Amino acid sequence: MATLNIRRNDQVQVMTGRDKGKQGRVLRVYPAKGKLLVEHVMVVKKHVRPNPQKQIKGGIAEQESPISVANVMLLCAGCNKPSRVGFEERGGRRVRVCKRCGNSLEK
């Protein structure tokens, strides 16, 4: 299983593709596939069949589709720009840090 530098609820920016420049929060991470589900990014239309038992109306719904981890960069809260992720030992723990400014990316 692959390890990723980006985690759930991180703020990311899309660097390439049809949604280039968009920013959003990571909703879900798929480490085995190397993909992320980002809020309001890579939105696709899906035809939904009505289901009265679950109070679902039929029609065309919009939902997010997974995007490759290689196409996004983590946004640093300190410098407020997309940056690469590094790791340091701080207080006996391995912590993610911004390569641009050196601030911790942990919440």
Secondary structure as GFF3:
##gff-version 3
##sequence-region A 1 107
A	DSSP	beta_strand	11	14	.	.	.	ID=ss1
A	DSSP	beta_strand	23	30	.	.	.	ID=ss2
A	DSSP	beta_strand	35	38	.	.	.	ID=ss3
A	DSSP	beta_strand	43	48	.	.	.	ID=ss4
A	DSSP	three_ten_helix	52	54	.	.	.	ID=ss5
A	DSSP	beta_strand	59	64	.	.	.	ID=ss6
A	DSSP	beta_strand	67	68	.	.	.	ID=ss7
A	DSSP	three_ten_helix	69	71	.	.	.	ID=ss8
A	DSSP	beta_strand	72	75	.	.	.	ID=ss9
A	DSSP	beta_strand	82	83	.	.	.	ID=ss10
A	DSSP	beta_strand	85	90	.	.	.	ID=ss11
A	DSSP	beta_strand	93	98	.	.	.	ID=ss12
###
